[in-house]
């Protein structure tokens, strides 16, 4: 079984502590550098409202709920006025992005969050939404394995090998996508995404004992 070498991990450690965003840096040091986690809380506090919440998320979700869709679209039409990846473009001809052809993204996940914090939900019938999400999931029958949500172990191993190969090649993970406009903003976003993707790769390798 292939593992990430200690020498390469040490190189990546330097990268994460010099070039990644402070939040990813704090999470990295919690999992890999014996940090107590206080730095993560300090970084998250920068995004926190005075009432302890983050961005009035529940109120926003309740106010933007689309009853005809029985859920949410991934982004509002106003996204077109700001730098964004091409797949986030809101198309007027279909009234949504290409991602929104699938009901479950992001609606299923958002319903899960609302259920978790249901005591704060006042305008939506969260139990009806949960039932709708479960019924929607049960309509899908193509689950060929009972391991890791239908993913065969050999494909998981192959993906982990791929992560190691890319880290050996680039000393970090690079985005597999690009923007074809807003190129100045993409340069900044790309740097931030490299830290996020590198952290996610290392956590996956740690989980499957590949470090």
Secondary structure per residue as TSV (DSSP state, phi and psi in degrees):
chain	resnum	aa	ss	phi	psi
A	1	X	-	360.0	126.4
A	2	X	-	-74.0	137.8
A	3	X	-	-129.9	156.6
A	4	X	-	-72.9	131.9
A	5	X	-	-70.4	152.2
A	6	X	H	-62.4	-37.9
A	7	X	H	-62.8	-44.1
A	8	X	H	-68.2	-39.6
A	9	X	H	-58.7	-40.3
A	10	X	H	-65.1	-35.8
A	11	X	H	-64.5	-43.2
A	12	X	H	-66.8	-34.0
A	13	X	H	-59.4	-42.3
A	14	X	H	-63.6	-44.1
A	15	X	H	-59.2	-48.3
A	16	X	H	-62.2	-34.9
A	17	X	H	-86.1	-7.5
A	18	X	H	-109.9	-34.9
A	19	X	H	-120.2	-15.3
A	20	X	S	-80.9	165.1
A	21	X	-	-63.2	154.5
A	22	X	H	-55.7	-35.9
A	23	X	H	-66.3	-49.2
A	24	X	H	-63.7	-36.1
A	25	X	H	-61.4	-43.8
A	26	X	H	-65.8	-42.3
A	27	X	H	-65.0	-41.9
A	28	X	H	-57.7	-47.6
A	29	X	H	-69.3	-26.3
A	30	X	H	-66.9	-43.9
A	31	X	H	-84.3	-27.1
A	32	X	H	-124.2	-5.3
A	33	X	S	-134.5	20.7
A	34	X	-	60.7	29.7
A	35	X	-	-73.7	150.5
A	36	X	-	-85.0	-1.8
A	37	X	S	95.1	-7.7
A	38	X	H	-61.6	-34.3
A	39	X	H	-64.5	-33.5
A	40	X	H	-63.8	-46.2
A	41	X	H	-62.6	-38.7
A	42	X	H	-62.8	-41.1
A	43	X	H	-68.6	-42.2
A	44	X	H	-65.9	-31.0
A	45	X	H	-61.6	-27.3
A	46	X	T	-65.4	-22.7
A	47	X	T	-99.5	3.4
A	48	X	-	-91.8	142.8
A	49	X	-	-78.9	168.1
A	50	X	T	-65.2	-24.3
A	51	X	T	-87.6	3.1
A	52	X	S	96.6	-11.7
A	53	X	-	-88.1	-177.2
A	54	X	S	-126.6	103.3
A	55	X	T	70.0	18.3
A	56	X	T	53.1	47.6
A	57	X	H	-64.2	-45.6
A	58	X	H	-65.5	-44.1
A	59	X	H	-60.9	-40.1
A	60	X	H	-63.8	-45.5
A	61	X	H	-63.5	-39.2
A	62	X	H	-66.7	-37.3
A	63	X	H	-78.8	-21.6
A	64	X	H	-103.8	5.5
A	65	X	-	-62.0	131.6
A	66	X	B	-101.3	106.5
A	67	X	T	-66.6	-30.4
A	68	X	T	-69.1	-36.7
A	69	X	T	-82.8	-19.7
A	70	X	T	59.0	42.8
A	71	X	B	175.2	-149.4
A	72	X	-	-130.9	149.5
A	73	X	-	-83.5	162.1
A	74	X	S	-68.6	-35.5
A	75	X	S	-145.1	155.9
A	76	X	-	-82.3	167.6
A	77	X	G	-62.3	-25.9
A	78	X	G	-64.4	-13.6
A	79	X	G	-60.6	-26.1
A	80	X	G	-64.0	-18.3
A	81	X	G	-88.6	5.0
A	82	X	S	-133.2	159.4
A	83	X	-	-58.7	132.5
A	84	X	-	-159.5	159.9
A	85	X	-	-69.4	152.4
A	86	X	G	-58.7	-31.9
A	87	X	G	-74.6	-8.4
A	88	X	G	-94.0	4.3
A	89	X	-	-68.2	125.8
A	90	X	-	-81.0	118.1
A	91	X	B	-93.5	123.6
A	92	X	T	-67.6	-27.7
A	93	X	T	-70.0	-26.6
A	94	X	T	-115.7	-5.4
A	95	X	T	72.9	21.0
A	96	X	B	-168.9	-180.0
A	97	X	-	-87.6	168.4
A	98	X	G	-62.8	-30.3
A	99	X	G	-63.0	-30.5
A	100	X	G	-76.6	-0.2
A	101	X	G	-59.6	-28.8
A	102	X	S	-92.5	123.4
A	103	X	T	-63.3	-35.6
A	104	X	H	-71.8	-18.7
A	105	X	H	-110.1	107.9
A	106	X	H	-104.7	9.4
A	107	X	H	-58.8	-45.5
A	108	X	H	-58.8	-43.5
A	109	X	H	-66.0	-41.8
A	110	X	H	-64.2	-38.4
A	111	X	H	-61.2	-39.4
A	112	X	H	-60.4	-42.6
A	113	X	H	-64.0	-44.1
A	114	X	H	-64.7	-36.7
A	115	X	H	-65.0	-41.1
A	116	X	H	-60.9	-36.4
A	117	X	T	-113.9	40.4
A	118	X	G	-64.9	-20.5
A	119	X	G	-67.3	-16.2
A	120	X	G	-99.6	-4.5
A	121	X	-	-85.9	124.4
A	122	X	-	-119.6	-17.8
A	123	X	S	-114.9	-5.2
A	124	X	S	-122.6	147.9
A	125	X	-	-86.4	89.4
A	126	X	H	-65.4	-33.9
A	127	X	H	-69.1	-35.8
A	128	X	H	-65.4	-38.7
A	129	X	H	-67.8	-39.0
A	130	X	H	-62.1	-44.5
A	131	X	H	-61.2	-41.4
A	132	X	H	-62.9	-41.7
A	133	X	H	-64.4	-42.6
A	134	X	H	-65.3	-43.3
A	135	X	H	-61.9	-39.1
A	136	X	H	-63.4	-42.7
A	137	X	H	-64.6	-41.1
A	138	X	H	-68.6	-15.5
A	139	X	T	-71.8	-19.5
A	140	X	-	-87.7	129.2
A	141	X	-	-115.8	-2.8
A	142	X	-	-87.8	69.6
A	143	X	-	-121.0	104.5
A	144	X	-	-97.5	-0.1
A	145	X	-	-149.6	150.2
A	146	X	S	-96.9	12.5
A	147	X	S	-105.3	127.3
A	148	X	T	51.2	55.4
A	149	X	T	56.8	41.6
A	150	X	T	88.2	4.7
A	151	X	-	-97.1	122.4
A	152	X	-	-66.1	143.6
A	153	X	H	-56.5	-33.1
A	154	X	H	-66.0	-30.7
A	155	X	H	-76.6	-32.2
A	156	X	H	-64.1	-45.2
A	157	X	H	-62.0	-39.6
A	158	X	H	-63.9	-40.5
A	159	X	H	-67.4	-38.9
A	160	X	H	-65.1	-39.0
A	161	X	H	-61.6	-39.4
A	162	X	H	-62.2	-43.9
A	163	X	H	-60.2	-44.0
A	164	X	H	-63.2	-42.8
A	165	X	H	-62.4	-41.5
A	166	X	H	-69.3	-36.9
A	167	X	H	-67.6	-37.4
A	168	X	H	-66.0	-34.1
A	169	X	H	-76.0	-42.4
A	170	X	H	-116.0	-7.3
A	171	X	S	65.5	9.8
A	172	X	S	-170.1	170.7
A	173	X	-	-96.2	132.3
A	174	X	-	-101.7	148.3
A	175	X	-	-60.1	144.9
A	176	X	S	-93.3	10.5
A	177	X	-	-131.8	165.8
A	178	X	-	-139.6	161.7
A	179	X	-	-98.7	145.8
A	180	X	S	-103.0	6.3
A	181	X	S	-149.4	179.2
A	182	X	-	49.8	50.0
A	183	X	H	-67.6	-33.1
A	184	X	H	-65.0	-43.3
A	185	X	H	-67.1	-34.2
A	186	X	H	-63.2	-35.5
A	187	X	H	-59.2	-41.6
A	188	X	H	-70.5	-46.2
A	189	X	H	-61.5	-39.3
A	190	X	H	-60.9	-42.9
A	191	X	H	-61.9	-43.2
A	192	X	H	-65.8	-40.3
A	193	X	H	-66.5	-31.9
A	194	X	H	-61.0	-41.3
A	195	X	H	-66.3	-41.9
A	196	X	H	-62.9	-47.8
A	197	X	H	-67.7	-36.3
A	198	X	H	-65.7	-42.7
A	199	X	H	-61.8	-45.4
A	200	X	H	-61.1	-40.2
A	201	X	H	-63.8	-44.7
A	202	X	H	-64.5	-38.8
A	203	X	H	-65.2	-38.1
A	204	X	H	-64.7	-43.3
A	205	X	H	-65.6	-37.7
A	206	X	H	-64.2	-44.0
A	207	X	H	-60.5	-35.6
A	208	X	T	-102.9	20.2
A	209	X	T	57.8	45.3
A	210	X	-	-108.1	12.2
A	211	X	-	-106.4	360.0
